[in-house]
Amino acid sequence: MKCPVCTVDLDTATNTRPGDIRAPVPGDFTVCFRCASVLRFADDGTVTHVPDSEILHPELRRDLERARAIVRKIQGELSRGKPVS
């Protein structure tokens, strides 16, 4: 499947809740590792882009913003040729 925003191939998803190891199900959220867009798994196994204005639950918003910040940090380090820590 591809990110609907940047079209990178998506082959994994990370759960933000420690200890919760399972495959994503429809309605779950993820963050694209290339563009840091918030995505939601659809019933057909694809993902759709979720605008920030649709993320209303404060805890979910916090978790997704934390994940996006990590992606942006890693992407910044990679672009500067630094090893990712």
MDTraj code that builds the backbone (N, CA, C; nanometers):
import mdtraj as md
import numpy as np

residues = "MET LYS CYS PRO VAL CYS THR VAL ASP LEU ASP THR ALA THR ASN THR ARG PRO GLY ASP ILE ARG ALA PRO VAL PRO GLY ASP PHE THR VAL CYS PHE ARG CYS ALA SER VAL LEU ARG PHE ALA ASP ASP GLY THR VAL THR HIS VAL PRO ASP SER GLU ILE LEU HIS PRO GLU LEU ARG ARG ASP LEU GLU ARG ALA ARG ALA ILE VAL ARG LYS ILE GLN GLY GLU LEU SER ARG GLY LYS PRO VAL SER".split()
xyz = np.array([
    [0.0841, -0.1173, 0.0000],
    [0.0000, 0.0000, 0.0000],
    [0.0885, 0.1235, 0.0000],
    [0.0353, 0.2348, -0.0414],
    [0.1108, 0.3596, -0.0513],
    [0.0494, 0.4685, 0.0357],
    [0.1351, 0.5592, 0.0819],
    [0.0855, 0.6770, 0.1525],
    [0.0087, 0.7613, 0.0512],
    [-0.1145, 0.8004, 0.0834],
    [-0.1917, 0.8807, -0.0110],
    [-0.1411, 1.0244, -0.0244],
    [-0.0485, 1.0649, 0.0613],
    [0.0040, 1.2013, 0.0557],
    [0.1325, 1.2063, -0.0257],
    [0.2315, 1.1205, 0.0080],
    [0.3624, 1.1277, -0.0590],
    [0.3900, 1.0081, -0.1493],
    [0.3041, 0.9097, -0.1513],
    [0.3086, 0.7884, -0.2334],
    [0.4219, 0.6911, -0.2000],
    [0.4885, 0.7070, -0.0863],
    [0.5899, 0.6096, -0.0457],
    [0.5205, 0.4759, -0.0162],
    [0.5902, 0.3661, -0.0458],
    [0.5361, 0.2350, -0.0112],
    [0.5374, 0.2180, 0.1400],
    [0.4252, 0.1762, 0.1950],
    [0.4126, 0.1516, 0.3386],
    [0.4126, 0.0012, 0.3599],
    [0.5042, -0.0470, 0.4443],
    [0.5094, -0.1906, 0.4672],
    [0.5078, -0.2274, 0.6151],
    [0.4870, -0.1283, 0.7009],
    [0.4816, -0.1567, 0.8440],
    [0.4026, -0.0472, 0.9150],
    [0.3609, -0.0764, 1.0349],
    [0.2916, 0.0222, 1.1180],
    [0.3403, 0.0035, 1.2610],
    [0.3510, 0.1117, 1.3340],
    [0.3970, 0.1060, 1.4720],
    [0.2848, 0.1467, 1.5654],
    [0.2647, 0.0678, 1.6679],
    [0.1654, 0.1005, 1.7684],
    [0.2292, 0.1944, 1.8696],
    [0.1583, 0.2970, 1.9112],
    [0.2128, 0.3928, 2.0075],
    [0.1887, 0.3512, 2.1513],
    [0.1159, 0.2426, 2.1724],
    [0.0882, 0.1965, 2.3090],
    [0.1820, 0.0818, 2.3448],
    [0.2678, 0.1016, 2.4449],
    [0.3622, -0.0030, 2.4843],
    [0.2921, -0.1341, 2.5180],
    [0.3494, -0.2432, 2.4685],
    [0.2961, -0.3748, 2.4991],
    [0.1796, -0.4187, 2.4133],
    [0.1256, -0.3309, 2.3305],
    [0.0115, -0.3649, 2.2454],
    [0.0648, -0.4089, 2.1095],
    [0.0915, -0.5391, 2.0965],
    [0.1491, -0.5926, 1.9733],
    [0.0394, -0.6649, 1.8972],
    [-0.0030, -0.6055, 1.7881],
    [-0.1068, -0.6669, 1.7045],
    [-0.1040, -0.6016, 1.5671],
    [-0.1654, -0.6667, 1.4726],
    [-0.1774, -0.6092, 1.3386],
    [-0.2806, -0.4965, 1.3426],
    [-0.2629, -0.3956, 1.2582],
    [-0.3619, -0.2871, 1.2557],
    [-0.4977, -0.3363, 1.2065],
    [-0.6003, -0.2737, 1.2586],
    [-0.7381, -0.3042, 1.2191],
    [-0.8011, -0.1756, 1.1664],
    [-0.9097, -0.1879, 1.0889],
    [-0.9755, -0.0674, 1.0382],
    [-1.0058, 0.0306, 1.1508],
    [-0.9730, 0.1561, 1.1252],
    [-0.9940, 0.2615, 1.2236],
    [-0.8677, 0.2989, 1.2988],
    [-0.7663, 0.2108, 1.2976],
    [-0.6394, 0.2419, 1.3634],
    [-0.5667, 0.3529, 1.2878],
    [-0.4852, 0.4262, 1.3610],
    [-0.4067, 0.5347, 1.3029],
    [-0.2605, 0.4930, 1.2913],
    [-0.1903, 0.5552, 1.1974],
    [-0.0466, 0.5407, 1.1843],
    [0.0077, 0.6715, 1.1291],
    [0.1400, 0.6825, 1.1253],
    [0.2055, 0.8027, 1.0727],
    [0.3018, 0.7590, 0.9640],
    [0.2970, 0.8247, 0.8490],
    [0.3883, 0.7942, 0.7395],
    [0.5312, 0.8297, 0.7807],
    [0.6245, 0.7366, 0.7577],
    [0.7632, 0.7586, 0.7972],
    [0.8340, 0.8591, 0.7075],
    [0.7831, 0.8840, 0.5871],
    [0.8479, 0.9816, 0.4995],
    [0.7928, 1.1225, 0.5207],
    [0.6610, 1.1388, 0.5189],
    [0.6042, 1.2741, 0.5213],
    [0.5382, 1.3113, 0.6543],
    [0.5293, 1.2175, 0.7472],
    [0.4714, 1.2381, 0.8805],
    [0.3215, 1.2699, 0.8771],
    [0.2548, 1.2335, 0.7689],
    [0.1098, 1.2517, 0.7629],
    [0.0405, 1.1489, 0.8509],
    [-0.0692, 1.1899, 0.9118],
    [-0.1508, 1.0975, 0.9904],
    [-0.2414, 1.0218, 0.8941],
    [-0.2424, 0.8896, 0.9095],
    [-0.3203, 0.8025, 0.8221],
    [-0.4087, 0.7125, 0.9065],
    [-0.5197, 0.6689, 0.8480],
    [-0.6121, 0.5772, 0.9163],
    [-0.6346, 0.4557, 0.8270],
    [-0.6293, 0.3370, 0.8893],
    [-0.6550, 0.2151, 0.8139],
    [-0.8040, 0.2047, 0.7808],
    [-0.8310, 0.1716, 0.6532],
    [-0.9683, 0.1577, 0.6048],
    [-1.0098, 0.0107, 0.6081],
    [-1.1377, -0.0142, 0.5849],
    [-1.1908, -0.1506, 0.5857],
    [-1.1243, -0.2399, 0.4817],
    [-1.0788, -0.1810, 0.3705],
    [-1.0200, -0.2611, 0.2622],
    [-0.8692, -0.2808, 0.2775],
    [-0.8113, -0.2391, 0.3907],
    [-0.6690, -0.2581, 0.4151],
    [-0.5805, -0.1459, 0.3663],
    [-0.6383, -0.0486, 0.2994],
    [-0.5619, 0.0680, 0.2563],
    [-0.5595, 0.1702, 0.3698],
    [-0.4928, 0.2824, 0.3455],
    [-0.4932, 0.3912, 0.4429],
    [-0.5435, 0.5182, 0.3771],
    [-0.6057, 0.6026, 0.4577],
    [-0.6533, 0.7320, 0.4097],
    [-0.5885, 0.8415, 0.4938],
    [-0.5712, 0.9575, 0.4328],
    [-0.5142, 1.0726, 0.5044],
    [-0.6172, 1.1281, 0.6014],
    [-0.5714, 1.1663, 0.7195],
    [-0.6596, 1.2251, 0.8213],
    [-0.6121, 1.3671, 0.8487],
    [-0.6915, 1.4665, 0.8105],
    [-0.6532, 1.6054, 0.8392],
    [-0.6469, 1.6304, 0.9901],
    [-0.5580, 1.7193, 1.0314],
    [-0.5443, 1.7521, 1.1738],
    [-0.6780, 1.7920, 1.2358],
    [-0.7618, 1.8589, 1.1594],
    [-0.8906, 1.9071, 1.2116],
    [-0.9841, 1.7929, 1.2509],
    [-0.9570, 1.6701, 1.2030],
    [-1.0421, 1.5556, 1.2363],
    [-0.9920, 1.4777, 1.3575],
    [-0.8766, 1.5147, 1.4114],
    [-0.8215, 1.4445, 1.5273],
    [-0.8664, 1.5210, 1.6516],
    [-0.9798, 1.4790, 1.7070],
    [-1.0432, 1.5561, 1.8128],
    [-1.0077, 1.5095, 1.9532],
    [-0.9804, 1.3826, 1.9716],
    [-0.9531, 1.3306, 2.1052],
    [-0.8153, 1.3772, 2.1508],
    [-0.8054, 1.4471, 2.2659],
    [-0.6777, 1.5041, 2.3109],
    [-0.5655, 1.4015, 2.3282],
    [-0.5957, 1.2837, 2.3843],
    [-0.4919, 1.1819, 2.4046],
    [-0.4411, 1.1284, 2.2707],
    [-0.5331, 1.1054, 2.1777],
    [-0.4937, 1.0590, 2.0444],
    [-0.4099, 1.1644, 1.9742],
    [-0.4525, 1.2896, 1.9819],
    [-0.3769, 1.3986, 1.9204],
    [-0.2350, 1.4045, 1.9774],
    [-0.2233, 1.3903, 2.1092],
    [-0.0920, 1.3930, 2.1732],
    [-0.0035, 1.2782, 2.1244],
    [-0.0599, 1.1567, 2.1205],
    [0.0161, 1.0403, 2.0756],
    [0.0617, 1.0559, 1.9307],
    [-0.0267, 1.1036, 1.8453],
    [0.0086, 1.1204, 1.7043],
    [0.1109, 1.2314, 1.6855],
    [0.0988, 1.3395, 1.7600],
    [0.1975, 1.4474, 1.7499],
    [0.3342, 1.4007, 1.7985],
    [0.3364, 1.3177, 1.9007],
    [0.4629, 1.2614, 1.9485],
    [0.5266, 1.1748, 1.8388],
    [0.4467, 1.0907, 1.7751],
    [0.4976, 1.0061, 1.6666],
    [0.5462, 1.0904, 1.5495],
    [0.4723, 1.1944, 1.5154],
    [0.5137, 1.2819, 1.4048],
    [0.6439, 1.3539, 1.4374],
    [0.6609, 1.3960, 1.5619],
    [0.7844, 1.4640, 1.6021],
    [0.9037, 1.3693, 1.5906],
    [0.8848, 1.2443, 1.6264],
    [0.9929, 1.1459, 1.6145],
    [1.0292, 1.1255, 1.4682],
    [0.9289, 1.1119, 1.3825],
    [0.9547, 1.0952, 1.2389],
    [1.0322, 1.2153, 1.1854],
    [0.9894, 1.3346, 1.2213],
    [1.0585, 1.4551, 1.1715],
    [1.2018, 1.4629, 1.2234],
    [1.2241, 1.4231, 1.3476],
    [1.3595, 1.4240, 1.4033],
    [1.4483, 1.3261, 1.3277],
    [1.3995, 1.2061, 1.3073],
    [1.4777, 1.1051, 1.2355],
    [1.5049, 1.1506, 1.0927],
    [1.4038, 1.2032, 1.0260],
    [1.4233, 1.2503, 0.8883],
    [1.5266, 1.3623, 0.8839],
    [1.5262, 1.4528, 0.9826],
    [1.6237, 1.5598, 0.9879],
    [1.7636, 1.5073, 1.0077],
    [1.7791, 1.4081, 1.0956],
    [1.9109, 1.3482, 1.1188],
    [1.9603, 1.2752, 0.9944],
    [1.8708, 1.2048, 0.9273],
    [1.9096, 1.1339, 0.8062],
    [1.9530, 1.2314, 0.6962],
    [1.8816, 1.3435, 0.6862],
    [1.9148, 1.4410, 0.5812],
    [2.0483, 1.5084, 0.6073],
    [2.0929, 1.5106, 0.7337],
    [2.2223, 1.5691, 0.7669],
    [2.3322, 1.4639, 0.7732],
    [2.2982, 1.3386, 0.7414],
    [2.3962, 1.2314, 0.7411],
    [2.4349, 1.1822, 0.8773],
    [2.3568, 1.2172, 0.9790],
    [2.3885, 1.1728, 1.1151],
    [2.3298, 1.0345, 1.1394],
    [2.3988, 0.9528, 1.2184],
    [2.3384, 0.8233, 1.2563],
    [2.2172, 0.8471, 1.3440],
    [2.1169, 0.7650, 1.3266],
    [1.9941, 0.7790, 1.4037],
    [2.0132, 0.7124, 1.5383],
    [1.9840, 0.7889, 1.6459],
    [2.0017, 0.7330, 1.7808],
    [1.8673, 0.6980, 1.8422],
])
top = md.Topology()
chain = top.add_chain()
for i, resn in enumerate(residues, 1):
    res = top.add_residue(resn, chain, resSeq=i)
    for name in ("N", "CA", "C"):
        top.add_atom(name, md.element.get_by_symbol(name[0]), res)
traj = md.Trajectory(xyz[None], top)
